[in-house]
């Protein structure tokens, strides 16, 4: 997958869609300290109304690129692909419309023959990731927004050093802003152990050299791990101490400092090549020190799931999850259940949610009941009344800080990854999400959504209309800056 795709970008939007942009950022000590000053110097909104972006009425059938488990790339009519996926009823109708709508906007083909395993919260995710690293024989490639020292980070460093001594190639790409609080000696230690380490878009402007890809406001928000070209991980989980505990312990006191609620996924099968290609693209584009030398490998068939990796690339002005999710919402017929840690929607997203609910779709959102950053939390809440009035059900997870980014629609379409429903993910961040078109996986996603809903507080329209003046003031203030959040 190449980031500089020439494919059509109907419905995409990125930096070029706006007259001016801001070099503000969040997610670090600097963001907290400098945020008010950065915001004061920036524009208050986009120069384009995304609600007005055209929604093409797709044809009844288009040719869909499908990579089969044997490696052959063929095109099939979208109804045939839906039939191959063994969807029926509402699920098949969604897939036919969805595949026709997004095929010319997504870079990677649909890949058959994969398997996916959901990972809930940090402890389970780290066990799976570190266990897979221990078994690596050829290479370990890690791309992450936050790479902290501390219990998990130090354990990772020791493990990567051990793999290098065994002759395994190890590359680590970390975001400069996300990992700003990590001591330089941590990365120096990795390098001394033989790990190839690269900093994404360094905060130091002298290192950016005028390259449009090396822009301070464009951050690498991906969380990907690829091992031996056969196993890949993605989702919302960074390497951080906030994941030292799980989120479903009823005895734990909610805190922004640990026990975050998050979702990751482990993927096996031919689709892993798309993860590998995306990592290599980022490594090259960041001019990372070690050359990309990788023997072509292809994972064997691992299951019956159809998947594709979708990416956000602000320089190429594409946010593939945005296109895919809007398509899925606009063609949903039965239910659309979304879980997002940061929810600062643009007008088209709000309208898509409203329209789905008003045509009888069971639309539910599980959102944070508190956050590590006040502004996006209240900016998202400023949309509640509009959504609740249309019949969207909203649940807030108040017993743990919610950071997951997942969606499941009509029991057949699912996404897990790093993209939030906010302007920063849509416009400024490099992101990665895996789309899974499979009924069994969607059932697991719905079960997980049910667990989150059971642990959440439902916000009703009547309750919301009677919220206090302070909440309304914070919503109004945050709404003024939502493009920057």
C-alpha positions in Angstrom: 0.0 0.0 0.0 1.5 3.3 -1.0 0.6 6.5 0.8 0.8 8.6 -2.4 -2.1 6.8 -4.0 -3.6 8.3 -7.2 -7.0 6.8 -6.5 -10.1 9.1 -6.5 -10.7 10.9 -3.2 -14.5 11.5 -3.3 -15.5 12.4 0.2 -11.9 12.8 1.5 -10.7 15.9 3.1 -7.4 17.0 4.5 -5.1 19.9 5.1 -5.6 21.4 1.7 -9.3 21.7 2.4 -8.7 24.6 4.8 -7.3 28.1 4.3 -5.2 28.0 7.4 -4.1 25.4 10.0 -2.8 25.4 13.5 0.3 23.6 14.9 -1.4 22.9 18.2 -1.4 19.4 19.6 -2.6 17.3 22.5 -1.7 14.2 24.3 1.4 15.4 26.0 2.6 17.8 28.7 3.3 20.4 26.1 -0.2 20.1 24.8 -1.6 20.8 28.2 0.8 23.7 28.9 0.7 25.4 25.5 -2.9 24.5 24.5 -4.6 27.8 25.4 -1.9 29.9 23.7 -1.9 27.7 20.6 -5.7 27.9 20.3 -5.7 31.6 20.7 -3.4 32.0 17.7 -5.5 29.7 15.4 -8.5 29.9 13.3 -11.7 28.6 14.9 -13.0 26.3 12.2 -12.6 24.8 8.7 -13.1 26.7 5.5 -15.2 23.9 4.1 -18.5 22.5 5.3 -18.0 18.8 5.3 -21.8 18.2 5.6 -22.0 19.5 2.0 -19.5 17.0 0.6 -21.3 15.0 -2.1 -22.6 11.6 -1.2 -22.5 9.7 -4.5 -25.4 7.3 -5.2 -23.4 4.2 -6.1 -24.4 1.9 -8.9 -26.1 -1.4 -8.1 -22.9 -3.2 -8.9 -19.2 -2.3 -9.3 -16.1 -4.3 -9.8 -14.5 -5.0 -6.4 -10.8 -5.9 -6.1 -10.5 -9.1 -4.1 -7.2 -10.7 -3.1 -7.8 -14.4 -2.6 -6.1 -16.6 -0.1 -3.9 -18.0 -2.9 -2.6 -14.5 -3.6 -4.5 -14.0 -6.9 -6.0 -10.5 -7.3 -9.3 -10.6 -9.2 -12.2 -8.3 -9.6 -15.8 -9.4 -9.0 -19.1 -7.7 -9.1 -20.0 -6.3 -5.6 -23.1 -8.6 -5.3 -21.0 -11.6 -6.0 -18.5 -10.5 -3.3 -21.3 -10.1 -0.8 -22.5 -13.6 -1.7 -19.0 -15.0 -1.3 -18.9 -13.5 2.2 -21.9 -15.6 3.1 -23.9 -12.6 4.3 -27.6 -12.7 4.0 -30.6 -10.5 4.7 -29.8 -7.0 6.0 -26.0 -7.8 6.1 -25.8 -8.7 2.4 -27.7 -5.6 1.4 -25.3 -3.4 3.5 -22.3 -5.1 1.9 -23.5 -4.7 -1.7 -24.1 -1.0 -1.2 -21.0 -0.4 0.9 -18.6 -2.2 -1.5 -20.1 -0.3 -4.5 -19.7 3.0 -2.7 -16.2 2.8 -1.4 -14.3 0.7 -3.9 -12.8 3.6 -5.9 -11.9 5.4 -2.6 -9.9 2.7 -0.8 -6.3 1.9 -1.7 -6.0 -1.7 -0.5 -8.0 -4.6 -2.0 -10.3 -6.8 0.1 -8.3 -9.8 1.3 -9.9 -13.2 1.9 -8.6 -16.0 4.2 -7.9 -14.2 7.5 -8.6 -14.5 11.2 -9.0 -11.9 13.9 -8.9 -12.1 17.7 -10.3 -9.3 19.8 -8.1 -8.0 22.7 -9.8 -6.1 25.5 -7.7 -3.7 27.6 -4.0 -3.4 28.2 -3.1 -6.6 30.2 -4.6 -9.0 27.6 -3.1 -7.0 24.7 0.4 -6.9 26.1 0.3 -10.6 26.8 -0.6 -11.3 23.2 1.8 -8.8 21.7 4.8 -9.7 23.9 4.1 -13.4 23.4 4.1 -12.9 19.6 7.4 -11.0 19.8 9.0 -13.8 21.8 8.2 -16.2 19.0 9.5 -13.9 16.2 12.1 -15.4 13.9 12.7 -12.8 11.2 11.5 -9.3 12.1 9.5 -7.2 14.5 8.1 -3.8 13.3 6.5 -1.5 15.9 4.8 1.8 15.1 3.2 3.7 17.9 2.1 7.1 19.0 3.2 6.7 22.7 6.2 4.7 23.7 6.7 5.2 27.4 9.5 4.0 29.7 8.2 2.3 32.8 7.0 -1.2 33.5 5.6 -2.1 30.1 8.0 0.0 28.1 11.0 -1.4 29.9 9.7 -4.9 29.5 9.3 -4.3 25.8 12.9 -2.9 25.5 14.4 -5.9 27.2 12.4 -8.2 24.9 13.4 -6.4 21.7 17.1 -6.4 22.8 16.8 -10.2 23.3 15.4 -10.6 19.8 18.2 -8.6 18.3 20.8 -10.8 20.0 19.0 -13.7 18.4 19.4 -12.1 15.0 15.9 -10.8 14.5 15.6 -7.5 12.7 13.8 -4.9 14.9 12.5 -1.5 13.8 10.6 1.0 16.0 8.9 4.1 14.8 7.5 6.3 17.5 5.7 9.7 17.4 7.8 12.7 18.6 4.8 14.4 20.3 3.1 11.3 21.7 6.4 10.2 23.2 7.6 13.6 24.3 7.8 12.7 28.0 9.9 9.6 27.4 13.5 10.2 28.4 16.0 10.2 25.5 18.0 7.5 27.3 15.2 5.0 26.7 15.6 5.3 22.9 19.4 5.5 23.2 19.2 2.1 25.0 17.1 0.6 22.2 19.6 1.8 19.6 22.6 0.5 21.7 20.9 -2.9 21.6 20.8 -2.8 17.8 17.2 -1.8 17.4 16.6 0.6 14.5 14.8 3.5 16.1 13.1 6.4 14.2 11.3 9.5 15.5 8.2 10.5 13.5 8.0 14.3 12.7 10.5 15.5 15.3 9.3 18.4 17.5 12.6 20.1 16.7 11.8 22.2 13.7 15.4 22.1 12.5 14.9 18.4 11.7 11.8 18.9 9.5 13.7 20.4 6.5 10.7 21.8 4.8 9.3 18.5 3.7 5.5 18.7 3.6 5.3 15.2 5.1 7.4 16.4 8.0 4.9 18.9 9.4 4.7 19.4 13.2 0.9 19.2 13.3 0.8 15.9 11.4 1.1 13.2 14.0 1.6 9.4 13.7 -1.4 8.2 15.8 -1.1 4.6 14.5 -0.6 1.6 16.9 0.7 -1.2 14.7 2.9 -4.2 15.4 3.9 -6.6 12.6 5.8 -9.8 13.3 7.4 -12.0 10.6 4.8 -10.9 8.0 2.3 -13.3 9.6 0.8 -11.6 12.6 -0.3 -8.0 13.0 -1.8 -6.0 15.7 -3.7 -2.7 15.6 -6.2 -0.7 17.8 -6.1 2.0 20.3 -3.5 0.8 22.8 -0.1 2.5 23.2 2.8 1.3 25.2 1.9 3.2 28.4 1.4 2.7 32.1 -2.3 3.7 31.8 -2.9 0.1 30.7 -1.4 -1.6 33.7 -4.8 -2.7 34.8 -8.1 -3.7 33.1 -11.3 -1.6 33.1 -13.9 -4.0 34.3 -12.8 -4.2 38.0 -15.8 -2.8 39.9 -13.7 -2.1 42.9 -11.3 0.1 41.1 -11.6 3.9 41.5 -11.9 5.6 38.1 -8.8 7.6 37.2 -7.2 9.1 34.1 -3.9 7.5 35.1 -4.6 3.8 34.8 -7.1 1.1 34.0 -8.1 2.6 30.6 -10.8 0.9 28.6 -9.4 0.1 25.1 -9.6 -2.4 22.3 -7.0 -4.0 20.1 -7.1 -6.8 17.6 -4.6 -9.5 16.6 -4.8 -10.4 12.9 -3.4 -13.4 11.0 -3.5 -14.2 7.3 -2.6 -12.6 4.0 -4.0 -9.2 5.0 -0.9 -8.8 7.2 1.0 -7.8 4.1 -1.0 -4.6 4.0 0.2 -3.8 7.5 3.7 -4.5 6.5 3.5 -2.3 3.4 2.0 0.6 5.4 4.8 0.4 8.0 7.4 0.3 5.3 5.9 3.4 3.6 6.0 5.4 6.8 9.6 4.2 7.5 10.8 5.4 4.0 8.8 8.7 4.1 10.3 9.6 7.5 13.8 9.0 6.1 14.5 6.5 8.9 18.1 5.4 9.2 18.0 1.8 8.2 17.0 0.9 4.6 13.9 -1.2 4.1 15.2 -4.6 3.0 12.4 -7.1 3.3 12.0 -10.5 1.6 8.6 -10.9 0.1 6.6 -13.1 2.4 2.9 -13.9 2.4 1.1 -15.4 5.3 -0.8 -18.6 4.7 -4.6 -18.7 4.9 -5.6 -18.4 8.6 -9.4 -18.4 8.5 -12.5 -17.3 6.6 -12.6 -13.6 7.3 -12.5 -10.8 4.6 -10.4 -7.8 5.7 -8.7 -4.7 4.4 -6.5 -2.2 6.1 -7.5 1.5 5.7 -5.2 4.4 6.4 -5.3 8.1 7.1 -2.7 10.2 5.4 -3.1 14.0 5.9 -0.5 14.9 3.3 -2.3 12.9 0.6 -5.6 14.2 1.9 -7.2 10.9 2.6 -9.0 9.5 5.6 -10.1 6.1 4.5 -12.0 5.1 7.6 -14.0 8.3 7.3 -15.2 7.3 3.9 -15.8 3.7 4.9 -17.7 4.5 8.1 -19.9 7.1 6.4 -20.8 4.6 3.7 -21.6 1.9 6.3 -23.7 4.3 8.3 -25.6 5.7 5.3 -26.4 2.1 4.1 -27.1 0.6 7.5 -30.6 -0.9 7.9 -30.7 -2.6 11.3 -28.2 -1.4 13.9 -25.0 0.7 14.1 -23.1 0.5 17.4 -20.1 2.8 17.8 -17.5 3.1 20.6 -15.1 6.0 20.5 -12.8 7.5 23.1 -12.7 10.9 21.4 -15.9 12.1 19.8 -15.8 15.5 18.1 -17.8 14.9 14.9 -18.1 17.0 11.8 -21.5 17.9 10.5 -21.7 15.0 8.0 -21.0 12.5 10.7 -23.7 14.0 12.9 -26.1 14.0 10.0 -25.3 10.4 9.1 -26.0 9.3 12.6 -29.2 11.3 12.8 -30.4 10.0 9.4 -29.8 6.4 10.3 -31.7 6.7 13.6 -34.6 8.5 11.9 -35.0 5.7 9.3 -35.3 3.2 12.1 -31.7 2.0 12.6 -30.8 1.2 16.2 -28.0 3.7 16.6 -26.0 3.6 19.8 -22.9 5.4 20.9 -20.7 4.4 23.9 -18.6 7.5 24.7 -16.4 8.6 27.6 -17.9 9.8 30.9 -14.7 11.7 31.6 -11.5 12.3 29.7 -7.8 13.1 30.0 -8.5 16.3 28.0 -11.5 18.5 28.8 -11.9 20.2 25.5 -12.8 17.3 23.1 -14.9 15.8 25.9 -17.1 18.8 26.1 -17.0 19.5 22.4 -18.4 16.1 21.8 -21.1 16.6 24.4 -22.2 19.8 22.6 -23.7 17.5 19.9 -25.7 15.3 22.3 -29.0 17.2 22.1 -29.1 17.1 18.3 -28.3 13.3 18.3 -30.7 12.4 21.2 -33.5 14.3 19.5 -33.1 12.2 16.4 -33.3 8.9 18.4 -29.6 8.1 18.8 -28.9 6.4 22.1 -25.9 7.6 24.0 -24.1 5.8 26.8 -21.2 7.2 28.9 -18.6 4.9 30.4 -17.9 6.6 33.7 -16.1 3.9 35.6 -13.0 3.9 33.4 -11.4 6.2 30.9 -12.7 5.1 27.5 -10.1 5.1 24.7 -11.4 2.5 22.2 -12.1 3.2 18.6 -14.5 0.6 17.2 -17.7 0.2 15.2 -20.0 -2.7 14.3 -22.9 -2.3 11.8 -25.7 -4.6 10.8 -23.9 -7.7 12.2 -21.5 -7.9 9.4 -19.3 -4.8 9.1 -16.7 -4.0 11.8 -13.7 -1.7 12.3 -11.0 -1.6 15.0 -8.1 0.8 14.9 -6.6 4.1 15.9 -9.0 6.6 14.3 -11.2 8.7 16.6 -14.4 10.4 15.4 -12.7 13.8 15.6 -11.1 16.5 13.4 -7.6 15.6 14.5 -7.9 12.0 13.2 -9.8 13.0 10.1 -7.5 15.9 9.1 -4.1 15.8 10.8 -3.2 12.3 11.9 -1.7 9.3 10.2 -4.0 6.5 11.3 -4.6 2.8 10.6 -7.8 0.7 11.1 -8.7 -2.8 10.0 -12.1 -3.4 8.4 -13.6 -6.9 9.0 -16.5 -8.1 6.9 -17.5 -11.1 8.8 -20.6 -12.1 10.8 -18.8 -14.2 13.4 -16.4 -11.3 14.2 -19.3 -8.8 14.2 -21.1 -11.0 16.8 -18.0 -10.8 19.0 -17.9 -7.0 18.6 -21.6 -6.7 19.5 -21.0 -8.8 22.6 -18.1 -6.5 23.6 -20.3 -3.5 22.9 -23.0 -5.0 25.2 -20.4 -5.3 28.0 -19.5 -1.6 27.6 -23.1 -0.6 27.5 -23.9 -2.5 30.7 -21.0 -0.7 32.4 -22.2 2.7 31.2 -24.8 5.3 32.1 -27.4 6.1 29.5 -27.9 9.8 28.8 -31.5 10.6 28.1 -32.9 13.6 26.3 -34.9 14.8 29.3 -31.8 14.6 31.5 -29.7 16.4 29.0 -32.1 19.3 28.7 -31.7 19.9 32.4 -27.9 19.9 32.7 -26.3 22.7 34.5 -25.0 26.1 33.3 -21.4 25.1 33.8 -21.7 22.1 31.5 -23.4 24.3 28.8 -20.6 26.9 29.1 -17.8 24.4 28.7 -19.6 22.9 25.7 -20.0 26.3 24.1 -16.3 27.1 24.7 -15.0 23.8 23.4 -17.3 23.9 20.4 -15.5 27.0 19.2 -12.2 25.1 18.8 -13.4 21.6 17.8 -11.6 21.6 14.5 -8.3 21.9 16.4 -9.0 19.2 19.0 
